[in-house]
Amino acid sequence: MNTLVETLFMSKGKFDPIIPVVDDGLIIPEVGAWAETKYKLLGGYCEIFTTGMKNLWDNLVYVDLFAGAGYAKIKETNKIRMTSALIAMSVTHKFNKYILCEKDEANFNALQERVKRHFPKLIDKVQFIKGDSNENIDDICSAIPKHSKDEKVLRFCFVDPFSLNLKFKTIKRLSQVGKIDFLILLALYMDANRNLIYYINDRSKKVEEFIDDPNWRTPFVNGEIPINDFIKFLAEKYDKNMKSIDYKEPVKKHQVKIDGINVPLYYLAFYSKHERGNDFYQKVERYLSDQQSLF
Ligand SMILES: C[S@@+](CC[C@H](N)C(=O)[O-])C[C@H]1O[C@@H](n2cnc3c(N)ncnc32)[C@H](O)[C@@H]1O
């Protein structure tokens, strides 16, 4: 067992990414119980990343492209939990800057209120960017601090869309700002699986933009790839795309299933250009799989 992971998650006062909160009257989107796995992986990774990197880098930056409202209610239990942005702000050693992006007006306003209320001391470190992150990508990149000879900057970007509404160009553009690791939720089962026939027949550009390939339909129409392999095709293509911009293949894509039944919902895939990022993520992932109850 890795000692850093042990220290962070097994000691007294360990960081627990599942953070209970109470109804504050603002919007609280409902999510399935499976979302807690996402919160554990994200929170676990942020904790290990900031703890392990704080003395090696001058500026650690957290970017959340689909930040949400800050709270969510777990449908199955009615419990209210902090979500991605607020989890990332709760870690023991804070990031130096948080860039929080959200398109929906009500979610955006609730997120701002909650950040102010829970983290008044961090407010100067937070930049909120309202609107479509695919469209706002230049503004988001401008908000990300640049590396210089006086300041070493390392960034971590969480990407959590509901659907395939994530353009690969957005990720590619972000990758050009400098050192940046990604934790991407690939909503392959939730969206891709349900809507394949529609995507194949329709002129929808969603899949094309998701994997940056205008000819993606051809192998399906020609029968070279069976329709049942659509998810596999997308997952592999995503890795290839990331590889084309110099990211390592993810060590493992964490598959999240609906509790109790064997229906996979989405993949969480971690992409880094460096071994250390993969190593950190793998440790959190393995630890979570082995020790679910400790979080
Ligand atoms: C799955 S929720 C993510 C919630 C949050 N990250 C969490 O930890 O629960 C996706 C969020 O992205 C927002 N959204 C959808 N499309 C977007 C876009 N193109 N740009 C920015 N935000 C978007 C939605 O309003 C929603 O709040």
The ligand as a MOL file (V3000), in Angstrom:
LIG
                    3D

  0  0  0     0  0            999 V3000
M  V30 BEGIN CTAB
M  V30 COUNTS 27 29 0 0 0
M  V30 BEGIN ATOM
M  V30 1 C -23.2430 16.3250 -15.1000 0
M  V30 2 S -23.4750 17.9760 -14.6300 0 CHG=1
M  V30 3 C -21.9940 18.2140 -13.7580 0
M  V30 4 C -22.1520 18.5470 -12.3400 0
M  V30 5 C -20.9180 18.6030 -11.4900 0
M  V30 6 N -19.6560 18.5960 -12.2070 0
M  V30 7 C -20.9230 17.4980 -10.4620 0
M  V30 8 O -19.8730 17.2050 -9.9290 0
M  V30 9 O -21.9820 16.9560 -10.1410 0 CHG=-1
M  V30 10 C -23.1350 18.8810 -16.0740 0
M  V30 11 C -23.2510 20.3820 -15.8880 0
M  V30 12 O -22.7280 21.0210 -17.0520 0
M  V30 13 C -23.5890 22.0760 -17.4390 0
M  V30 14 N -23.3970 22.2000 -18.8960 0
M  V30 15 C -23.9830 21.4870 -19.8960 0
M  V30 16 N -23.4640 21.8210 -21.0900 0
M  V30 17 C -22.5120 22.7550 -20.8370 0
M  V30 18 C -21.6090 23.4620 -21.6510 0
M  V30 19 N -21.5950 23.2890 -22.9780 0
M  V30 20 N -20.7450 24.3270 -21.0700 0
M  V30 21 C -20.7400 24.5000 -19.7200 0
M  V30 22 N -21.5940 23.8660 -18.8840 0
M  V30 23 C -22.4570 22.9970 -19.4360 0
M  V30 24 C -24.9580 21.6300 -17.0190 0
M  V30 25 O -25.7970 22.7540 -16.8040 0
M  V30 26 C -24.6660 20.8850 -15.7190 0
M  V30 27 O -24.7180 21.7360 -14.6080 0
M  V30 END ATOM
M  V30 BEGIN BOND
M  V30 1 1 1 2
M  V30 2 1 2 3
M  V30 3 1 2 10
M  V30 4 1 3 4
M  V30 5 1 4 5
M  V30 6 1 5 6
M  V30 7 1 5 7
M  V30 8 2 7 8
M  V30 9 1 7 9
M  V30 10 1 10 11
M  V30 11 1 11 12
M  V30 12 1 11 26
M  V30 13 1 12 13
M  V30 14 1 13 14
M  V30 15 1 13 24
M  V30 16 1 14 15
M  V30 17 1 14 23
M  V30 18 2 15 16
M  V30 19 1 16 17
M  V30 20 1 17 18
M  V30 21 2 17 23
M  V30 22 1 18 19
M  V30 23 2 18 20
M  V30 24 1 20 21
M  V30 25 2 21 22
M  V30 26 1 22 23
M  V30 27 1 24 25
M  V30 28 1 24 26
M  V30 29 1 26 27
M  V30 END BOND
M  V30 END CTAB
M  END
